[in-house]
Amino acid sequence: MNYQMPYTAFPKFVLRTPLFSVDQYFELANKPALSDEDYKEICSDPLFMEALYLASPPLVSEVQKWLSGDLTGLKRINKLKISIFKYYSRICSRCTPFGLFAGSSLGQINSKTKVQLAQPGNHKRHTRLDMNYLVALAMDLSRNDLIKPQILYYSNSSIYEIGEKLRYVEYQYRRGKRYHQSVSIDNNRFLTKLLKKSQRGLNITELEIVLKEMGVDRDDAKEYIHDLINNKVLVSEIEPSVVGPEFMDQILASLERMHGVEQIKSDLKQIDVLLNELDQGVGNELQLYQNIIDLLKNLGTEFNPKYVFQTDTSLKCIEATLASSLLDVFEEGLRIINKLSVSNGNSNLKDFRKRFRERFEEREIELSKCLDPELGIFYGDGSANKDLNQFVKGIHIDHSLRNSQTQAIQWNNIHGLLLNKIIDFAKNNQDSINLSHNDIKALPGIWDDLPDTFSCVVRLVNVGDKEKYVLSGWLGSSAGNLLGRFCHVSEEIHEFVNEIIEYEEKRNADSIVAEINHLPESRVGNVLMRPNIRNFEIPYLAKSLKPLDMQIPISDLTVSAKYSEPIKLKSKKYKREVKPRLTNAHNFRNKSLPIYHFLCDMQNVGLRRGLYLDFGPLRKQIEFTPRIEYKNIILHCATWNLKKSHVEMMLRSYDDDDKLINATSNFQRKTGIPEKFYLAQGDNELLVFLASLDSIRMFLSEVKNKEDFLLKEYLSPSDSIKGANGKRYSNEIILSFYKDQIKSVS
């Protein structure tokens, strides 16, 4: 049977690994119990201690007290050791980039597969001040008596008209979080003129002149403008933008043209110098961080010591190539996953389309009015609208209960196939489920509801004496999503993302493809920060650094849902369709504002959100799901859905070594759990090794307060990816694909 896949791989890949090798972890964890000397040896590594400091300064403080003999109390010391062990497991086993614990690098598709990482001390890093601090600093600077008169102010990007009123989203920062509420104000000719004039930025004096030229008394003009600023109708130029130069550079650029702020500029530039000094290597003395903190104290902005520094790591590879012959293997794996993935679209957009047509039919409506929290259509589960809308403030709606009561179970042929395979597995005592071509040949393989580009994650592992490939499928709207965050870290990755974006722009030449620029709250900016990568931008409650003709304001967007077409966004100014994009991996579905949520969902309008093995209602109903393979592709690693009752005996034996070992053996015998596995919590995976009492206690400390939890089998990494010392590394390879001419495959 012939079937088709209209995608081709880009000739590059991104490698992600932890900083230390997994072999190094097992060499240590193979001891039944670690001694104090073992823990002190771990903490004698300056690279590990610097990584630990960037993750948790308070924990490093506790470690230093313990090392100096100032930490007392057995319970407190044992808790500290568990934390050290947990972070050591993380730096040896988990690939997701995080501080100095794991990083990424760009590799090439070539004739052979060979990856050799340089020694950890040779990796590059990029350090900046945490967005939690920088946003707080910007707010303080905007209130500074010397700075405030020199700041340029712009109209709030969420403003739109409702009758004779203007409505916008007002926001305040409290302890790094941004709180929003929808506000209505009277529209008038003075405000209309100010908002129009401030599109390119005006300082307070210039704003006052606009009003005085309209006949407003000077004192009244001053008071009116200060009210507009305080109520966020006008926002300052040092509000953060998460698209463009890093926020520290944005702040310095604004201060550079101001007078009387030389000391502030000097302190910030000195901080920049010290940050660059940190980035000259890894394993720095922690005093260097304290030197920066001392300078921050001079600036007077309060900060949480946990949220001062943000670091990303760029891996140095001696060699990083992937055999082109493997692309055929991975493409075959994607074809199989495509057949086992349900094409069900986005339920939020389906619901929106239905309600839009009931209310507006074939009309084209301004987006801001359509999603107005009082007069428009609620989007998503309505929880964000509830926070915006003051009329329903304080009323609690349990949306999770509503969903559990009304959500119907959807069953299809894929679920039937998987269930039958799981039943056969149990009957025949197999090692894993092996799918064949005959098992899936009747399932359709649909490709026309997928985006122009996408990325998938592959892990190279050893199963017995064979190299196999764990293929996780993908989620998202663009191959750039997983990579955008790291463009400031690696020039090579930035160039690769630009290639992806350029391809997408050509595929959509008749439309405006616009980057969404929005900051939901301060710390999320660490993930959202990315360079300018698209020509157009949609700013929403964030400053745009683009020229005005490259900005698509919310007030310029209209939405329609015509009978024979998908939902469409259009620009009134350009009279063209607008396709929003969010080129990073932010989980925007978590309590986001309706307009932001809608724009992000519109990335996949009419498309699937991803390719993945679809267990549907089986996912949480079966305690054990075996490994599922197709040839040498692993489509699903074995998983165990367990409850707290499974580990009750282990928890009761926690403080007695012998009893804990026995309870652990019973746990393995009853559940079939192997000696090595991951505790999976969302996208976090913690490696557990049941031959180690320290690892067992770490595991129990993580699950003791959970009613249920998920475990995943651990598979050894391939010998193809090693360090300079010959040790193996856990790995993730991100492969990116673009839509190409149809290729016939048998």
N, C-alpha and C positions, 0 to 999 in steps of 0.2 A: 504494500500500500504506500502511495506517495503522499506526503504532506509537506507543508511549506512553512518557512520561517523568514520573514522579510527583514531580518536584522543582521548587521555585521559588527564585529568587535572593533573598537578603536585599538590601534597598535600599542597601547600603553596600559599599565595597570597600576593600582596603588596597593602597596603592601602595608599591613598594620601588624605590629608585634609588640609584646611587652618589652621592657628594658632588659630584664634578666631572662635566662633560659629556664624552661620547665624542668630540665634535667637537674639544674642547680637546686630547684625547689625539692625534688624528690630525694636528692642526696641528703638534704637536711631532714626532711620529714620522715625518712626511712627509720630514724631512731624512734623507738617506742615512746619516749618522752624527752623533751628538750630540757637541758640544764640551764641554770642561770648564765653559765659561760656561753652556751649556744646563743642565747638571746643577746648577750653583750657583744658577741661576734657579729651578729646581724646588724646591731646598732653602731658598730665600729666602722661600717661602710659609709663614707661621707655622701655617696650618691643616694643610697637608700634614705639616709637621714634628711637630705635636702628634699627628696621626693616626699617624704613623710611630713616635713615642715610645710610644704606647699599644699598638702592635702589637709593637714590639721595641726596648726601651730600649738594649740593647747595640749595635744597628745605628745608632741615633742617636748614640751615643758615637763610633762609627767615623766617621760623617759629620762630626761636629764636629772630630775630629782631622784629617780630610782638608781641611776648609774652613780650618783654622788652619795647614795646612802640616806637621802633625806625623805624617801617615800616609805611610809610605814603602813602596816596592816596587811595581812596575808591576802584578804579578799581583794583589796585595792590593787595589790601587786599582780595577782593572778588575772584580774580583769585587764590590766595593762598588757600582760603577756599575750592574751587573746587578741587584743587590738593589733599588737606588733605582728603576730602570726597572720592575721587577716590581711594586713597590708603587704606582708611579704608574699603571701599567696597571690595577691593582686599583681604585684610587680613581676611575678614569674609566669603568670598563666593567662591573664586577661588582655585581649588585644585592643579593646576600645580605647582610643587616645584619651589620656587624662593626665595632665601635669607632666611629671617626669616618670610616670609609671608605664606609659606606653606611647608609641608614636607612629608616624607614617612616613612612607617614602615612595617615590615614583620609580617604576620599573618598566622594562621594554619587553614586548613580545619578540621572541627570537627563536633560534633553532633548538635550544635546549632549556631545561629548567634548572636553574642554579641560583640560589640566593645565599649570599654570605654576608652577614652583618658585621660591621666593625665593632670593636670593643665599645661597651656602653659609654666610656668616657669620651669617645670621639663624636657622639651624636651632637647635633645642633639643637638649640632651644630658642624659643622666643617668649620673652616675659614682658608683660604690661601690667599696669595697675588694674585691679578688678573693677568691673563696671559698677558694682555696688558702691565702691568708694568714689569713683569718678562722677557718678550721677549726684551723689551727696555734695561733692566738691563744687560741681557746676551750680547746684542750687544755692550754695552759700555764696559763691562768686556773684551770682545774679542779684543778690541782696546787698552786696558790698557798696558802700556809699560812693567810693571812688569809681567803681566799675559800672554801676547801674546806669548813670547818665550817658555812658559811652556805648552801651550795648545796643545792637540793632534788634528791633522787634518785628515779628512777622505775624500774620493772622493765623489762628489755630486752624490746622488742616482738616479738622472734622466739621467745620461750620457749614450749615446749609439752611435754606429758607423754609419755613412752614407758615404759610399765610403772611401775617404781618410780624411774625416773630423770626428770630434766628435761633437755631438750636445747635448745640455743640457738646462735645464731651469734655468736661472739666476733670482734671486729675490732680492728685496730691501724692507725694512720696512720704511714706511712713516706714522707717526701718527697712529701707531698700525695696519695699513693695509699692506698687502704684495702684491707687484706688481711684475708680472712675465713677462719675455720675453724669447723667444727661441733664443739661441745663437749657432753659429757654430764656431769652432776653428780648426786649422790644427792639425792633429794627427802626432805624431812623436815618435821615440823610447824613448826619454827622458820622455815625458808625459805618455806614456804607462807604463814605469817602475815606475814612481811616483804613478800613480793611483793604480797599483797592490800592491806596497809596503804599501800604505796608507790604505789599506782595514782594517787593525787592528789598525790604528792610529799611526801617527808619529808627533813629534814636529818639529819646523822649522829647528833646527840644524840637526836633523836626516834626514829631507828631503834634506837639502843642501848636506849632506854626500852622499846620493844616487846619486846626480848629479855630485859631485866631483869625485866619483869613476868611473863615465862614461866619465871623462875628461873635465867637464865643469868648467870654471873659477869661483872662489869663488864669486866675485862680480856679475857676470852674473847669477850664481845659486841663489843668494839671491834675485836679482831683479825679476827673473823668478817666484820664489816661491811666492813672495809677490803679483805679478800680478795674479797668480792663486787663491790666497786667496781673494784678493780684488774683483775678478770677479766671486767668488763662484764656481770655479771649485773644489777647496778644501774647505770644511766647517768644522767649529770648533766643538769640543766635547760639547761645551755649547750651541749649537743649540738645540731648544726644541724637545723633544719627547712627544707625547700625549698618548703613551702606556708605562706603567711602573710606577715607583715611581713618585710622584708629582714633578713638575719642580723645585721648590725650593730645594728639596732634591737632584735632579740631579746636580744643580749648586753647592751646598755645597759639594757633593761628589767629583766633579772635583777640587774645590778649596782646598780640604783637603790635597791633595798631593803636593800642590804648596808652594813655599817659598816667603817670603816678602809680603804676603797679609793677615797678621794676623788681621789688623784692619777691613778689609772688612769681613773676616770670623767672627770676633767677633760681628760686627754690625748685620750680617745676623742671627747669632745664637741668639742674643738678641731679634731680631724681631720674630724669631721662638718661643722663650719663651713667649713673649707678646701675640702672636697669640694663643698659648696654654692656656694662662691665660684668654683670651676672651672666649675660648671654655669651660670654667668651668661653664658657665651659660648663661642665656639670660636676657636681660634688663640691660646690662652693661652701666656704665657711658661712655659718648662719649669721655671723655678725654683720655680713654685708646687707642682709635683709633688715637688721636692726638699724643700720645707718640710714636706710631709706625711711624706715618708720619714724626715726627722730626728725627727719626733714618734714615728713607729713604732719607731725605734731605742730611744727611752726606755722602751717597753713590754717590751723584752727578748726578744721572739719573733723567731727567725731567719726570714728570708724570702728568696726568690729575686727579684731586681729585675725579672725578666721577668713575674712574676705578683703584682703589687701592686694594679693598677687594672683595673676592668672598666667600660667605657663603652658605652652604647647611644645611638643618635641618633634623634630624632623630627624628621622633615622638616617644614619650614614651607612651605606652598603658598599662593600668591596665589589660585589657583583649582585645584580638583581635582574634576572631574565626568566621568562616563562616560555616554554616550548609552544610554538604555534600549533603543533599537533594536538595539544590539549584543548584548543578552542573548539575543535570538532566534538570532543567529549562533553565540554560544558554546554555547547549549543544543543546537543542531544538531550542533556539533562534539562535544559530550559523547555525543550519541546514536550518532555514528559510532564514537567511541572505544569505547563500550560494546559495540558489535557486534564490534570488533576486539580485545577484551580477554577473556582466558580466565577462566572462573569455576572456579578450582581450590582455593580455600580455603587454610588454613594447614597445612602438612605436619607441623609439630610437634604441633598439636592432633589431627590425624588419627591420628598414631602413638600419642599419649598415650591417645586414646579406645580404640584397639584393645587396648593393653596393660592399660588400666584394666579393661575388660570381661573380659579373660582372667583377671584376678586377683581383681577384686572384684564382677564381674557387676552386679547391679542395686542394690548397696548404696550408701549415702551415707557417705563417709569424710572424716574431718577432713583438711583440706588439708595441714597441716604434716606429718602422719603419711604421707599419700599421697606427698609429695615428699621424705620423709626421705632423706638421702644414703646411709644404710646399709640401711634396711629398706624403703624405698619405691620408687617408679618414677622412674628418671632422666628428666629433662625436657630437651628440646633435644638437643644433640650430646653432652651428658654432661661437657663440659670444666669447667663451673663446679662440678658435683657432685664431680669429681675433686679440685678444689682444696679443697673442704669436707671431703671424706672422708679422714681420716688413714690409713685402711687401704690406700688405693691411692696415697698421696702418693709422688711420685717416678716413677710409671709413666707413660710418655709414649705417648699414642695418637694417631696421625696421622689425624685425622678427615677432613682434606681428601683424603687418599689413599683412605680408605674410600669417601667419597662419589664420587670419580672412578671407582672401580672398579664401583660398584653402581648408579649413577644411570642410569636408562633414558632414552632420548630419546623425548619425547612429541611426536607430530606431529598436527596437526589442520588443518581446512579453512582457518583463518586463515593458517597458515604456507604452505600451498599457494598461496593467493591472492597473498601477498606475494612468494613466490619466482617465480611466473609473471610478476608485474608487474616484478620486478627483471630477469628475463630479457628481457622485451619492451623494457624501457628500454635495455638494452645493445644489442639488435638495431637499434632505431629511432633511436638517438642523440638521445634526448629531453633536455630540460632538467630535468625532474622527473617523478615519477609522479603522475598525476592520477586519483584514484579517482572513480567515478561512482556514482550511485544503483543502477544495474544490477549493479555489482561486488559490492555488499554486501547487496542486498535479501534474499538467501537466508539470510544470517547472522542468528541470533536476537539480540534485544536484551533481556537479562534485567535487571530492576531490583529484584527482591525480595530480593537478597542483598547489598544495600548499606546503609550506616549511615543513621541519622536525619538527620545533617548531614554535609557534606563541603565542602572547599575545593579549587579548582583554580587553577593558575597560568597566566596568559596574558601573552604579550609582544606588544606592538604594534610592528610592523616595517614597513619599506618594502621591497618587491621591485619593482625598476624604478620605475614611477610609480604603483604601487598599494599601498594599505595592506592588509596581511594580518595574521593573528593566529596566533601560535605557541601551540598549546594542549598543555600537558604532562600533562593528566590529573591524577590525584591518588593519594595514599596516605594511610592513617590511618583513625581511627575517629570523628573529630569535626572539624567546621569550626574548632573552637578550637585544634587542635593546632599549627598554624603561627603562631598569634597569642599563645598563653598567655605565652610568654617576655617579650613586650613590654608586658604589662599594667602593670608597674611604671614603664615609660618614658612611656606615653601614657594619660592618663585616657580619651580618646576610644576607644582600642582596648580598654581595660579594660571600658568600658561595652558595647561591641559584643560582646565575649566573654561578658559576663553575659547579653546577649540570647540568644546561641546556647545557653548552658548552661540558661537558663530554658526554652527551647523543648524541649531534650532531656529535662529533668526532667518536663515535662508529657507527653511521648511515652511516658515510662517510669514513670508514676505508681504502678503496681503493684509496682515494684521499688525497690531502694535503689541509686542511682547514686553510686558512691563514688570520690573522687580518690585515686590511689596516691601516697603520700608516702614516698619512698625516695631516699637519696643513695648512689650506688655508689662514688664517690670525690670528693675535694674539688673539683677544678676543674670537674667536670661540673655542679656546683651553679650555675655561672654561667649555664648553659642551662636548668637545671631550676627555678630560682627563679621562683615565681609567687604571686600573692595567693590568699587563700581565695576559691574560686569555686563550690564545691559544698557542699551541706549536710553530707554524710558524707565520711569519710576512712578510708583503710586505711593506717595507719602500719606501716612495716616497716624496722627499723633506722634510724629517723628519729624525732625528737621530733614529737609532734602537739600543736598549740595548740588543738585543738577540745575542747569539753566531752566528758567520758567517754561520754555517751549518743550523741554524734555520731561516735564512733570505732568502727570495725569491726576489732578485733584479729585477727591471723592465727589465733589459737587459737579464734576464734568462727566461722571459715569451714569449711564442708563442701563437698565436691565429689561430683558424681554424673554418670553417663553412661548413663542409661536408654535402652533399646533404641529407643524412638520419639522421643527428645528429643535436643537438642544437649547438650553438656557444660554443667552448671549449677553455679554457686556459690550457697550459701545462708548466711544468718546464723542460727546456733542461737538467739541471743538474740531476734532480731526475727521469726524464722520467715518470712523473705521472701528472694526471690532477690536477689543482689548483682551489680551490673554494674560492674566496675572501669573506671576511665578515667585516662589519663595525658595531661593537657591541655598537652602541649608536644611538640616534635619530637625528643626524645632518641632516639638509635639504641640502643634497649634490648637488641637482639639480640647485642651485642658482649660476650661473656664475662660476662654478667650472672648473678646468683644465680638458681637454679631457680625459687624462689617468685616473685621479681620478674618474671622472664621469663614465667612462666606467667600471672601476673595481667595483664601487658601484652598477651600474646597473646589473652587472654580478652576483650579489647575487641572483637575481630572474630570471636568464636565464631559459626560458621554463616554468616559473611559473607566477601565478598571483601575483601582488604586494600587494593584500589584499582582504579582504571581507568587503563589505559595500553596503548599499542600493543604487542601481544605478538609479538615476533620469535622467541621460544622458541629452538630450536637454531640458528637462522640468525644470531643476534646476533653471535657471534664467529667464524663460519665464512666470512663474506663480507668481503673487504677494503674494498669501497666499497658503501655503501648510500645511494641517492639520496634527495633530499627527496621526501616523500610529502604530497600535498595533497588536500583535498576542498573544491572551490569556493575560497573565500578563507581557509580554515583550513589551517594547516600542522600536520600531525599528527606529522611527524618531520623534523628538519633533517638534511641530508646529513652522513654520518659516514664516517671512514676508520679502519679497524683496521690500524695499521702496526707494524712491528717495527724494532728497532734497526738492522738492515741497511739500511733505507730512508734513514737519515741518516748512515751511516758516512762517506761522502765529505764531507759537511758538517762532521762532527766532525774529520776529518783536516785540513780547511782552516780550522779555527776561527781561527787567529791571522793569516791572510793575507786582507786585505779582498777583493782581486780574485778569488782562488781561491774564497773563501766565496760571493761573489756568483754565480760560475759554477756552483758546486756546488748552490746554492739553486735556480737556474734549472733545472738538470737534475732536481732533486728534484720541482719543480712539474710539469715536463713528463712525468715517468714516472708520477707518482701522480695528476695532475689536481687537486692541492691549489690552491685559490685564494690570492690574495695575503693575504687576511684570514681568520683562523679562530681557533677556541678550542682550546686543549689542555685536554681534559676529564680530571680526576682525581677520581673519585667525584662529589660535587656541586660541586667546585671547577672553575671555568673561567677559564683565563688567556688573555687576548686577545693574539694574535700577528699582527704585521704584517711581511710578508716584504720590504717596500720599505725597511725599517730594519735596518741592521746590528746595532744595539743590541737590537732585538726578536728578530732571528735568534739572537743569542748567548744571550739570555735563554731562548729556547725550547730551544736545545741544552743549556744548563746544567740544564734541568729533565728532559730525556729521556736524557741520556748514560748514566745508570745503570739505565735501564729496558729490559727485553727486549721489551716491546710497550707501545703507548700508543694512546689514542683521540683523534682530532681531529674537531671539529664545525664546520660552516660558520658563518660570522658573517653576520648579516643586520642591515642598518642600522636604527636605531630610527625609529619613526614621527615625523612632524612634529607630531603631536598632543601630544607631551610634551616641553616645552622649559623652559629656565631663564629667569630674568628678562632675561638677555643674548641671548635668542633662539637659543641653542645647544641641540642635541638631547641627550636623555639616554637611556641604556639604561634599560629599565624592566621591571618585573614587576608584574602586577596580580593580586591574590588575590581571587577571587570565591567567595562562600560560598553554599551551597544547603541548603534544608531540605525534608524529605519532605512533600509536600502532596497534595491530591486529584489523581487521575489526569487528565492532560491529553492529549487525542488530537491527534496531529500528523501531517500528511500529508507 
